Amino acid sequence: MSGSAVNDRLVVTLDALTRRPVNEPWGVRELAAEAHLSRSTVHRVLQALTECDLAAQTANATYSFGPRLRVLMDNVHRTHPLFCQARPLAEQLAATCDATILLSLYDPIRTEAFVALAAVPDGPLRYRLDPGKIIPLHAGAAGRAILAELGPEVLERLDLIAYTADTVTDRATLARSTRQSHQDGITISIGQHVALAAGVAAPLRVAGLTGAISATRLRHETTTEDLERFAVHVRNTVDEISRLAREAVPAAQHTAEPVSLTGRGVDERGSAADRLERLLTALATGAPLPTGGRALARLLSGNPATAARLLDAAYATGLAAPRDDQAQVGPLLLRWAASLGSLPSAGVIAAPVLEALAHETGETIGLTEYRPATRTAHMTTVVSGSKPIHYSLPTDTETPLAAGAAGKAILAFLPENTLSQLPLVMYTDNTPLDRTHISDDLRQVRERGWAQGDGERIADAFGIAVPYFINHSVAGSVTATIPRHQAEQLNIDDLIRRLAEAARTLTRLLSLQ
């Protein structure tokens, strides 16, 4: 099988995984039929993707998108201007118009459009299309606003399906209306895609992409005058998004091979799935990529010919798009990011790791996340132990950095002056309050890589914690909390080993560098 065919099949499989919610995983037989591939081929592809955490296998031998893909798509949300800059403007527009705001984008590879983000105002009955959903180009305000920017050759390729009695399916009529929309800079649609909806949209061109911003409400609550009034606000929002995108400082070029925290190796013997993961990671950082030569090969840890084939596959599938002699995030990757959404917490990724650790040890396992903006830590995820006597800990509680294993594992790897700026609060008789003593303890934590707390925050609790990192900076800790009277029965070395392994897994999954 050629390298190009392998790359294409990896992308097709990942695309199918992103189109299903995590609670509706694919069976191999079902996915093979969907992708028009043999079951043996799909099985091999899924195994390769699972090994690099782009896919995940369930207990029932079905498959969904993996934690690594979720992390990468979350980073696209954080770095791409159409997510990080457009979202607050869309939410403001939704409040102004009391309407559902969609940012939709065109995918030229598939000649279709999709919802990239949605802002829905509060209310008992609202128009809603979820991010990632495909929308027609010939029906509805958003699709037709995009079509008006694309020209007649795209119209000729469309299958003009009638979604409602008001859908225009005559090509000549559509051609005239899209020309008028292009001239007006605005498109109005009443009941053409969804019978009970009325909307207005304006085209958007940003970061090499074509799209539209639309405002839609229930048809029976909306007049033509409302839509004309919304049009002014929609156009102003398009102008503001375009301005912000132009002013965005270009991301730094990848000038050297990024430091790998994945532990997967960097030689040319890595699998095609490994190289695809590295390409997705590079694109997710938001920095433009080199398009050829040794620089691209170093980035993808392959030879120049292999790297070129992978980039060609990325262009052909829409994962990447060429722009100014560089490669950037393409429409397919943006659709994956839209479908998977942003991560509310590292706990979403950590939960399976914590559950496995709690099952192996029988102890209560917690994830503490550090928040640099407030210099605070919070235990966000807890998996209770299975032993007859175990600790039950609350979530979303602030964890002191200078007392207890979870906080000290984090504090040891923060800047040295952090301790001097922290208030020291007594929680128990064992809470350390002497800064020199705490500093010595933190030095030992750095040297051995784990922290211990013996009744420092909870009088009857004993804890061991290991820090995890994101892009070389401490991001939190994984903690085992044990009833103090059971501590002497523990195999401490084995527990530390298991905690460290879990922390390394989180570091690998959550880091991009």
Secondary structure, DSSP 8 states (H G I E B T S, - for coil): --HHHHHHHHHHHHHHHHTS-TTS-B-HHHHHHHHT--HHHHHHHHHHHHHTTSEEE-TTS-EEE-HHHHHHHHHHHHH-HHHHTHHHHHHHHHHHHTSEEEEEEEETTTTEEEEEEEE--S-SS-----TT-EE-SSSSHHHHHHHHHH-HHHHHH------STT----HHHHHHHHHHHHHHT-EEEESSSSTTEEEEEEEEEETTEEEEEEEEEEGGG--HHHHHHHHHHHHHHHHHHHHHHHHS-------S-----S-S--STTS-HHHHHHHHHHHHHTT--B--SHHHHHHHHTS-HHHHHHHHHHHHHHTSEEEETTEEEE-HHHHHHHHHH---S-THHHHHHHHHHHHHHH-SEEEEEEEETTTTEEEEEEEE---SSS-----SSEEE-SSSSHHHHHHHTTS-GGGGGGS-----STT----HHHHHHHHHHHHHHS-EEEESSSSTTEEEEEEEEEETTEEEEEEEEEEEGGGGGGS-HHHHHHHHHHHHHHHHHHH---
